Amino acid sequence: MQCCTACGAGLTTDNLISCVICGSPQLVPGEQPKTTEGFRISFTIFGCEGCGQVVGVAGPAEQCSTCGSDLQLVDGQAEVRAQHYATDLVWLQERLEFVQNLAFTDSGDRMAVDEFRQGLVTAIEATLGWADRLPLHMGEGDFDDPADSDTAVAWSNLLALANEMLDLTVDLKSSPAHPTLLSTHRALTAGVSLFGAAAVGFFTTLTAPTAEVARQRMHDGQDMLDAACEVIIKAASLMTPLDTDAITATSGSSLASVFPELADVAKRDPVMLRPLIPLVAVSRGMHDQQRRARRAAAVQTAFDAAAAAHPQWIDDFDFLLSTCSAAWRKLIVQHQRLTQLLDTDDRLRPGWVDDLLDVGAKMVEGPYRAYGNAVLDALKVARSTITVLDTTTAGRAPFGKVSKDLAVECPELAENIRPIIRNASAHYDYEVQGEVVQIRHIYGGKPPIVETHTFDDLLATVSNLSEHTIAMAIGVTGWVWSHSPVPDRERFRRDWLTA
């Protein structure tokens, strides 16, 4: 037997000069290992009957490259595996796709924060053993022999493990997160889902038609498994509060882990992330980082489209700068208020709900409306409805129209945006009843509609506004940093750092 030190393949022959899988000449004598982790499957090594030339494993070639003789590259073992495991894999792949596309449940009965936190800890602990159990079960059978009883048990264990991963993903997506633990919940769910995808990726090795395909699938599966472990570790780290007092103006790497959308900016100019320090507690605990990144990217996409249609579309940079500067300062103030509310979290204090609703209303009427109008203006430029952005062309639509227009033209920036917070605060048309809040909606002369919300429901709504406004600010900042002329970028930088 020969072993390839380059790709790890075991070759049941002693006379090859190069690996028939990867082509490497790094072959050494070896023995069949008695124990192993990972699938043990084999592929036939073919030779040409005409000239004796070793061709390799089954592949697309039809004639020998040496003598031109016809080749019959049909690997019986690969066909047996494909026939036996394909049905189970199709079912599992369909379930994986369904679970990955399953939407999160954002409303409904929520667990108390301590109970929810313990549930996350339990889920994290459950995932820690998967990276060990998966390759062990893969090594418990001879998957060239599907009829073998040990192999049947090993395959059953593998399917059970994969379904365990998918079941946990469904459980996490079906349970409304406590607002203060949303970041951990979303990161953990992403990691668990990746574990499931990695398992399915490994399993498809069994139906690979060639050794080359099998090797690539194993490689891809390992990459997903490594990524899943990293995401789970990150989710676990989010359970530990970050020492914001230790973050300095040059803590680019620490801040970039909380705001990866600005990782490139942090790498080149770490101090640019200093103004984000007051936002760390809320962003690290209450935001869906992947969703916020999509929202920030939507802003940059709108600005890119405007620049593609009319490269000089920002005719008056002073106007964009002043608009964003005012929005950013209001955003910082309201997030400082939100952080203080969360630090005390004295929900039964008279005025706590008033303060929370007021924070949400000011986010809506301040930064959300300002940034939203800027995005809608960029989309108008992209359609050539206007060709430049200045004081005469800029939109000044109220919140209601901004949210409705964004829902149509840039839906990422209007997800779960409802006027309930703004209207309740503006009209003071709500009443605290124990641990719930009743909000009245009056439409014309019709009888009022009364909605009942828990404190956590309202906190989740304000948190969503927080994520939207920060995503908008980050999107604009990232775009200006990457695309604006140096003089404009420098002015933006000075203003950003002195907010």
Secondary structure in CASP SS format (residue, H / E / C, confidence):
PFRMAT SS
TARGET T0000
AUTHOR 0000-0000-0000
METHOD secondary structure of the structure
MODEL  1
M C 1.00
Q E 1.00
C E 1.00
C E 1.00
T C 1.00
A C 1.00
C C 1.00
G C 1.00
A C 1.00
G E 1.00
L E 1.00
T C 1.00
T C 1.00
D C 1.00
N C 1.00
L C 1.00
I C 1.00
S C 1.00
C C 1.00
V C 1.00
I C 1.00
C C 1.00
G C 1.00
S C 1.00
P C 1.00
Q C 1.00
L E 1.00
V E 1.00
P E 1.00
G C 1.00
E C 1.00
Q C 1.00
P C 1.00
K C 1.00
T C 1.00
T C 1.00
E C 1.00
G C 1.00
F C 1.00
R C 1.00
I C 1.00
S C 1.00
F C 1.00
T C 1.00
I C 1.00
F E 1.00
G E 1.00
C C 1.00
E C 1.00
G C 1.00
C C 1.00
G C 1.00
Q C 1.00
V E 1.00
V E 1.00
G E 1.00
V C 1.00
A C 1.00
G C 1.00
P C 1.00
A C 1.00
E C 1.00
Q E 1.00
C C 1.00
S C 1.00
T C 1.00
C C 1.00
G C 1.00
S C 1.00
D E 1.00
L C 1.00
Q C 1.00
L C 1.00
V C 1.00
D C 1.00
G H 1.00
Q H 1.00
A H 1.00
E H 1.00
V H 1.00
R H 1.00
A H 1.00
Q H 1.00
H H 1.00
Y H 1.00
A H 1.00
T H 1.00
D H 1.00
L H 1.00
V H 1.00
W H 1.00
L H 1.00
Q H 1.00
E H 1.00
R H 1.00
L H 1.00
E H 1.00
F H 1.00
V H 1.00
Q H 1.00
N H 1.00
L C 1.00
A C 1.00
F C 1.00
T C 1.00
D C 1.00
S C 1.00
G C 1.00
D C 1.00
R C 1.00
M C 1.00
A C 1.00
V H 1.00
D H 1.00
E H 1.00
F H 1.00
R H 1.00
Q H 1.00
G H 1.00
L H 1.00
V H 1.00
T H 1.00
A H 1.00
I H 1.00
E H 1.00
A H 1.00
T H 1.00
L H 1.00
G C 1.00
W H 1.00
A H 1.00
D H 1.00
R H 1.00
L H 1.00
P H 1.00
L H 1.00
H H 1.00
M H 1.00
G C 1.00
E C 1.00
G C 1.00
D C 1.00
F C 1.00
D C 1.00
D C 1.00
P C 1.00
A C 1.00
D C 1.00
S H 1.00
D H 1.00
T H 1.00
A H 1.00
V H 1.00
A H 1.00
W H 1.00
S H 1.00
N H 1.00
L H 1.00
L H 1.00
A H 1.00
L H 1.00
A H 1.00
N H 1.00
E H 1.00
M H 1.00
L H 1.00
D H 1.00
L H 1.00
T H 1.00
V H 1.00
D H 1.00
L H 1.00
K H 1.00
S H 1.00
S C 1.00
P C 1.00
A C 1.00
H C 1.00
P H 1.00
T H 1.00
L H 1.00
L H 1.00
S H 1.00
T H 1.00
H H 1.00
R H 1.00
A H 1.00
L H 1.00
T H 1.00
A H 1.00
G H 1.00
V H 1.00
S H 1.00
L H 1.00
F H 1.00
G H 1.00
A H 1.00
A H 1.00
A H 1.00
V H 1.00
G H 1.00
F H 1.00
F H 1.00
T H 1.00
T H 1.00
L H 1.00
T H 1.00
A C 1.00
P C 1.00
T C 1.00
A H 1.00
E H 1.00
V H 1.00
A H 1.00
R H 1.00
Q H 1.00
R H 1.00
M H 1.00
H H 1.00
D H 1.00
G H 1.00
Q H 1.00
D H 1.00
M H 1.00
L H 1.00
D H 1.00
A H 1.00
A H 1.00
C H 1.00
E H 1.00
V H 1.00
I H 1.00
I H 1.00
K H 1.00
A H 1.00
A H 1.00
S H 1.00
L C 1.00
M C 1.00
T C 1.00
P C 1.00
L C 1.00
D C 1.00
T H 1.00
D H 1.00
A H 1.00
I C 1.00
T C 1.00
A C 1.00
T C 1.00
S C 1.00
G H 1.00
S H 1.00
S H 1.00
L H 1.00
A H 1.00
S H 1.00
V H 1.00
F C 1.00
P H 1.00
E H 1.00
L H 1.00
A H 1.00
D H 1.00
V H 1.00
A H 1.00
K H 1.00
R H 1.00
D C 1.00
P H 1.00
V H 1.00
M H 1.00
L H 1.00
R H 1.00
P H 1.00
L H 1.00
I H 1.00
P H 1.00
L H 1.00
V H 1.00
A H 1.00
V H 1.00
S H 1.00
R H 1.00
G H 1.00
M H 1.00
H C 1.00
D C 1.00
Q H 1.00
Q H 1.00
R H 1.00
R H 1.00
A H 1.00
R H 1.00
R H 1.00
A H 1.00
A H 1.00
A H 1.00
V H 1.00
Q H 1.00
T H 1.00
A H 1.00
F H 1.00
D H 1.00
A H 1.00
A H 1.00
A H 1.00
A H 1.00
A H 1.00
H C 1.00
P C 1.00
Q C 1.00
W C 1.00
I C 1.00
D C 1.00
D C 1.00
F H 1.00
D H 1.00
F H 1.00
L H 1.00
L H 1.00
S H 1.00
T H 1.00
C H 1.00
S H 1.00
A H 1.00
A H 1.00
W H 1.00
R H 1.00
K H 1.00
L H 1.00
I H 1.00
V H 1.00
Q H 1.00
H H 1.00
Q H 1.00
R H 1.00
L H 1.00
T H 1.00
Q H 1.00
L H 1.00
L H 1.00
D H 1.00
T H 1.00
D C 1.00
D C 1.00
R C 1.00
L C 1.00
R C 1.00
P C 1.00
G C 1.00
W H 1.00
V H 1.00
D H 1.00
D H 1.00
L H 1.00
L H 1.00
D H 1.00
V H 1.00
G H 1.00
A H 1.00
K H 1.00
M H 1.00
V H 1.00
E H 1.00
G H 1.00
P H 1.00
Y H 1.00
R H 1.00
A H 1.00
Y H 1.00
G H 1.00
N H 1.00
A H 1.00
V H 1.00
L H 1.00
D H 1.00
A H 1.00
L H 1.00
K H 1.00
V H 1.00
A H 1.00
R C 1.00
S C 1.00
T C 1.00
I C 1.00
T C 1.00
V C 1.00
L C 1.00
D C 1.00
T C 1.00
T C 1.00
T C 1.00
A C 1.00
G C 1.00
R C 1.00
A C 1.00
P C 1.00
F H 1.00
G H 1.00
K H 1.00
V H 1.00
S H 1.00
K H 1.00
D H 1.00
L H 1.00
A H 1.00
V H 1.00
E H 1.00
C C 1.00
P H 1.00
E H 1.00
L H 1.00
A C 1.00
E C 1.00
N C 1.00
I C 1.00
R C 1.00
P C 1.00
I H 1.00
I H 1.00
R H 1.00
N H 1.00
A H 1.00
S H 1.00
A H 1.00
H H 1.00
Y C 1.00
D C 1.00
Y E 1.00
E E 1.00
V E 1.00
Q E 1.00
G C 1.00
E C 1.00
V E 1.00
V E 1.00
Q E 1.00
I E 1.00
R E 1.00
H E 1.00
I C 1.00
Y C 1.00
G C 1.00
G C 1.00
K C 1.00
P C 1.00
P C 1.00
I E 1.00
V E 1.00
E E 1.00
T E 1.00
H E 1.00
T E 1.00
F H 1.00
D H 1.00
D H 1.00
L H 1.00
L H 1.00
A H 1.00
T H 1.00
V H 1.00
S H 1.00
N H 1.00
L H 1.00
S H 1.00
E H 1.00
H H 1.00
T H 1.00
I H 1.00
A H 1.00
M H 1.00
A H 1.00
I H 1.00
G H 1.00
V H 1.00
T H 1.00
G H 1.00
W H 1.00
V H 1.00
W H 1.00
S H 1.00
H H 1.00
S C 1.00
P C 1.00
V H 1.00
P H 1.00
D H 1.00
R H 1.00
E H 1.00
R H 1.00
F H 1.00
R H 1.00
R H 1.00
D H 1.00
W H 1.00
L H 1.00
T C 1.00
A C 1.00
END
